[in-house]
Amino acid sequence: MGLGDPDSHLAEIVIDNGCGWFFGENQLDELVEQIELASQDAQLVESVGQASRDFAIANCDRQTAIDNYHLSLSAMLGVKARRPVEADLELAQPQVGEVELATSRSV
């Protein structure tokens, strides 16, 4: 369940993909009603949960995130942005044990 701008892209994704319900800030009564309905219908909750998992599996993997970032960046720049290459992806991986923290400053 989401609470926010019902005209947002997030609300559109949630509703269009059957991932749950989305309510505006002035729809608290409807939110309470939906919570009560969901609490009495395990099959409905299971169905929405499965739709959410299916959406995440289909749309939220690393490559999809990279592709979507590339499309957004290209659209913002108004030109086709350079695609990440394998070397970029390696740099994006966490480098365990290679992080140095600056804990003091010289004045």
C-alpha positions in Angstrom: 0.0 0.0 0.0 1.3 3.4 -0.9 0.4 6.8 0.4 1.4 9.8 -1.7 0.6 11.5 -4.9 -1.9 9.2 -6.7 -0.8 10.7 -10.0 2.8 9.8 -9.6 4.8 7.4 -11.7 5.1 5.1 -8.6 1.4 5.0 -8.1 0.9 4.2 -11.8 3.4 1.3 -11.5 1.8 -0.1 -8.3 -1.8 0.1 -9.7 -1.1 -0.9 -13.3 0.9 -4.0 -12.3 -1.5 -5.1 -9.6 1.2 -4.7 -6.9 -1.1 -3.1 -4.4 -3.0 0.0 -3.7 -2.1 3.7 -3.7 -3.9 6.5 -1.8 -3.6 10.3 -1.8 -3.1 12.2 1.4 -6.9 13.0 1.5 -7.9 9.4 1.1 -7.2 8.1 4.6 -10.7 6.6 5.0 -10.2 4.6 1.8 -6.8 3.5 3.0 -8.3 2.3 6.3 -11.1 0.5 4.4 -8.6 -1.3 2.1 -6.5 -2.4 5.1 -9.6 -3.9 6.7 -10.6 -5.6 3.5 -7.1 -7.0 3.0 -6.9 -8.2 6.6 -10.0 -10.4 5.9 -8.9 -11.8 2.5 -5.7 -13.8 2.5 -6.1 -14.8 -1.1 -6.2 -11.2 -2.2 -3.1 -10.4 -0.2 -1.3 -13.4 -1.7 -2.3 -12.4 -5.2 -1.0 -8.8 -4.7 2.2 -10.2 -3.1 2.8 -12.5 -6.1 2.2 -9.7 -8.6 4.7 -7.5 -6.6 7.3 -10.3 -6.7 6.7 -10.9 -10.4 7.1 -7.2 -11.1 10.4 -7.1 -9.1 11.8 -10.1 -10.8 11.0 -8.8 -14.3 12.0 -5.2 -13.7 14.4 -4.7 -10.9 17.5 -6.7 -11.7 20.9 -5.0 -12.1 21.0 -5.0 -15.9 17.5 -3.5 -16.1 18.5 -0.8 -13.6 21.6 0.1 -15.7 19.5 0.2 -18.9 16.9 2.4 -17.3 19.5 4.7 -15.9 21.1 5.0 -19.4 17.7 5.8 -21.0 17.0 8.4 -18.3 20.4 10.0 -18.6 20.2 10.1 -22.4 16.7 11.8 -22.2 18.0 14.4 -19.7 21.1 15.2 -21.7 19.1 15.2 -25.0 21.8 13.0 -26.5 22.6 9.4 -26.4 24.8 8.8 -23.3 27.7 6.4 -23.5 26.7 2.9 -22.5 28.5 1.4 -19.5 31.3 -1.0 -20.4 32.4 -4.0 -18.4 35.2 -2.0 -16.8 32.6 0.5 -15.5 30.5 -2.4 -14.1 33.6 -3.8 -12.3 34.2 -0.4 -10.7 30.6 -0.3 -9.5 31.0 -3.5 -7.5 31.7 -3.1 -3.8 35.4 -3.4 -3.2 35.5 -5.0 0.2 38.5 -4.0 2.3 39.6 -1.3 -0.1 37.9 1.7 1.5 39.9 4.2 3.4 38.1 6.6 5.7 39.4 10.1 6.4 38.9 10.5 10.1 40.9 13.6 10.8 41.5 17.0 9.3 44.6 19.1 9.3 44.0 22.8 10.1 
